[in-house]
Amino acid sequence: MHSDTWRAMVKKVSAICVTGQFKRLQRELEELYRRAGVPEPAVQAYQDALLSLLADDDDAVSMMSH
């Protein structure tokens, strides 16, 4: 990826990570993962919440495919 694409992706990820929607999803997933005995539930929840919200964002998906 070009540096401009990386900057745009970092900006997009940063914007997602500070939203209430991200934080709620992360907390919900972490609790579910903790109950299910998933190793490192906080890390897994963070990754899954971010991936989920990035996948919902058409611009982010387009950036990742280039």
Buried (B, 14 or more C-beta within 10 A) or exposed (E): EEEEEEEBBEEBBEEBBEEEEBEEBBEEBBEEBEEEEBEEBBEBBBEBBBEBBBEEBEEBEEBBEE
